[in-house]
Every structure is written in structure tokens, then in C-alpha cells.
Amino acid sequence: MERGPAIFAAAVFLLFGTALLVWTGARAWHRAPVAEGARPVVAVPLAVLAGAGSLALGVWCLQHI
């Protein structure tokens, strides 16, 4: 992977993953719905999984620089 696009992709993945995890945590802390119309038992783990996956992709991009 070229250096510039890899850094940009890593930054996007890391920012999105962090924001998603913070937002999910705040919504769960206040017992507010994480996804409209979805059960919290399903929505919270899926959102956490997506955030963690995004962080993992960001780290992977940084490792390939």
C-alpha cells in the first residue's frame, strides 16, 4: 500500500471506530436506544463489534506503512 493512502485510510478507520465506540458507550450508559427500532441486546454488541473492527483495520493499515 502506498504511504499517503494508507495513512489516510488508517486515520479514517481509527476516528470512525473511536467515535462509534464512544457514542455507543454513551447511549448505553444513558439507556437510550443505540439503533432505532432494534433491541439493545442486539444493537449494542453489533455496534461494539463494528467499532472494534474499524479500530483493527486502522491498526492494520498503520502496520503496512
C-alpha positions as CSV (number, residue, x, y, z in Angstrom):
1,M,0.0,0.0,0.0
2,E,1.3,3.5,-0.7
3,R,2.2,5.6,2.2
4,G,-0.3,8.5,1.7
5,P,-3.5,6.5,1.2
6,A,-2.5,4.1,4.0
7,I,-2.2,6.9,6.5
8,F,-5.5,8.5,5.3
9,A,-7.3,5.1,5.5
10,A,-5.9,4.4,8.9
11,A,-6.9,7.8,10.2
12,V,-10.5,7.4,8.9
13,F,-10.8,3.9,10.4
14,L,-9.4,4.9,13.7
15,L,-11.5,8.1,14.0
16,F,-14.7,6.2,13.0
17,G,-14.0,3.3,15.3
18,T,-13.3,5.6,18.3
19,A,-16.3,7.7,17.6
20,L,-18.6,4.7,17.3
21,L,-17.4,3.1,20.5
22,V,-17.7,6.4,22.4
23,W,-21.2,7.1,21.0
24,T,-22.3,3.5,21.7
25,G,-21.0,3.7,25.3
26,A,-22.7,7.0,25.9
27,R,-26.0,5.8,24.5
28,A,-25.8,2.5,26.5
29,W,-24.8,4.4,29.7
30,H,-28.0,6.6,29.4
31,R,-30.1,3.6,28.5
32,A,-31.0,5.2,25.2
33,P,-31.5,3.2,22.0
34,V,-28.3,2.6,20.1
35,A,-30.2,1.9,16.8
36,E,-33.7,3.0,16.1
37,G,-36.1,0.1,16.1
38,A,-33.5,-2.5,17.2
39,R,-33.4,-4.3,20.5
40,P,-30.5,-3.1,22.7
41,V,-29.4,-6.8,23.3
42,V,-28.6,-7.0,19.6
43,A,-27.7,-3.4,18.8
44,V,-25.0,-2.8,21.4
45,P,-22.8,-5.8,20.7
46,L,-23.1,-5.2,16.9
47,A,-22.1,-1.6,17.3
48,V,-19.2,-2.5,19.6
49,L,-18.1,-5.2,17.1
50,A,-18.2,-2.7,14.2
51,G,-16.2,-0.1,16.2
52,A,-13.6,-2.7,17.3
53,G,-13.4,-4.0,13.7
54,S,-12.8,-0.4,12.5
55,L,-10.0,0.1,15.0
56,A,-8.4,-3.2,14.0
57,L,-8.5,-2.1,10.3
58,G,-6.9,1.2,11.2
59,V,-4.1,-0.5,13.1
60,W,-3.6,-3.0,10.3
61,C,-3.3,-0.1,7.8
62,L,-0.7,1.6,10.0
63,Q,1.3,-1.7,10.3
64,H,1.6,-1.9,6.5
65,I,3.3,1.5,6.1
